Amino acid sequence: YFSNKEYEGCIIDLEILSKVYELNIIILDKDKRIQNNNIRYNIIKNKNSIYYICIYRSKIQTKNVYNIIVKKNKFIFKLKDFTPKFTENILKID
C-alpha cells in the first residue's frame, strides 16, 4: 500500500501512523513556504511520545508528495535535536 507507486498519501494516513508508531509528526508545506516566504505546517501530536519525525509536503502537478526530512542520517528526533527557534516558533514550546 504505502510502497505502491500509485499511493498518493494523505493526512489521515499520517494520523494513523502517528498512533501506531507513537510518533509526533511535523508536516512542513514546502510550496506555500517558498511562495509566501512564510512557514506553513501541521503537527500531528501523540501525547504518549517524545519522538518526532518531520515531513515536507510538496505538489507535483496535481499530486501531493510527502518526503521525510533526514539530518545526519537520523529521521527520528527528540526535542533537544531541534533548534530553540524551531521549538519556539513551530512546536510552540519555550
C-alpha positions as CSV (number, residue, x, y, z in Angstrom):
1,Y,0.0,0.0,0.0
2,F,2.5,2.7,1.1
3,S,5.2,1.3,-1.2
4,N,2.9,1.3,-4.2
5,K,4.0,3.9,-6.8
6,E,0.4,4.9,-7.2
7,Y,-0.1,5.8,-3.5
8,E,-0.6,9.5,-3.0
9,G,-0.7,9.8,0.8
10,C,-3.0,11.9,2.9
11,I,-3.2,13.5,6.4
12,I,-5.4,10.7,7.7
13,D,-2.7,8.1,6.9
14,L,-0.2,10.2,8.8
15,E,-2.6,10.4,11.8
16,I,-2.9,6.6,11.8
17,L,0.9,6.2,11.6
18,S,1.3,8.6,14.5
19,K,-0.9,6.4,16.7
20,V,0.5,3.1,15.5
21,Y,4.2,4.1,15.9
22,E,3.7,6.5,18.7
23,L,5.3,9.5,16.9
24,N,4.6,13.2,16.7
25,I,4.6,14.2,13.1
26,I,5.5,17.7,11.8
27,I,4.4,18.4,8.3
28,L,6.0,21.4,6.6
29,D,4.3,22.7,3.5
30,K,7.1,23.2,1.0
31,D,5.3,25.0,-1.8
32,K,3.5,27.6,0.4
33,R,6.6,28.3,2.5
34,I,8.6,29.2,-0.6
35,Q,5.8,31.2,-2.4
36,N,4.8,33.3,0.6
37,N,8.1,33.4,2.5
38,N,6.0,32.0,5.4
39,I,6.3,28.6,7.0
40,R,3.0,26.7,6.8
41,Y,2.8,23.5,8.9
42,N,0.6,20.9,10.6
43,I,1.5,19.0,13.7
44,I,0.0,15.6,14.5
45,K,0.6,15.2,18.2
46,N,0.8,11.9,20.0
47,K,0.7,12.7,23.7
48,N,2.4,9.3,24.5
49,S,5.5,10.1,22.6
50,I,8.7,12.1,23.0
51,Y,9.8,11.4,19.4
52,Y,9.2,13.5,16.3
53,I,9.5,13.0,12.6
54,C,9.5,15.9,10.1
55,I,7.9,15.6,6.7
56,Y,7.7,18.1,3.9
57,R,4.8,18.1,1.5
58,S,5.1,19.4,-2.0
59,K,2.9,19.3,-5.0
60,I,4.0,17.8,-8.3
61,Q,1.5,18.6,-10.9
62,T,-1.8,17.8,-9.1
63,K,-0.5,15.2,-6.6
64,N,0.8,15.8,-3.0
65,V,4.2,14.2,-2.4
66,Y,5.4,13.6,1.1
67,N,9.1,13.2,1.9
68,I,10.8,12.6,5.2
69,I,13.4,15.0,6.4
70,V,16.7,13.4,7.4
71,K,19.6,15.1,9.3
72,K,22.9,13.4,9.9
73,N,21.4,10.0,8.9
74,K,18.7,10.5,11.5
75,F,14.9,10.8,10.9
76,I,13.5,10.3,14.4
77,F,14.2,13.3,16.7
78,K,13.7,14.4,20.3
79,L,13.1,18.0,21.3
80,K,16.7,18.5,22.1
81,D,17.6,17.8,18.4
82,F,15.7,20.9,17.2
83,T,17.0,24.4,17.4
84,P,15.5,26.7,20.0
85,K,13.9,28.9,17.3
86,F,12.2,25.8,15.7
87,T,10.8,24.6,19.0
88,E,9.5,28.0,19.9
89,N,8.1,29.0,16.5
90,I,6.8,25.7,15.1
91,L,6.3,23.5,18.2
92,K,5.3,26.4,20.4
93,I,7.4,25.2,23.3
94,D,9.5,27.7,25.3
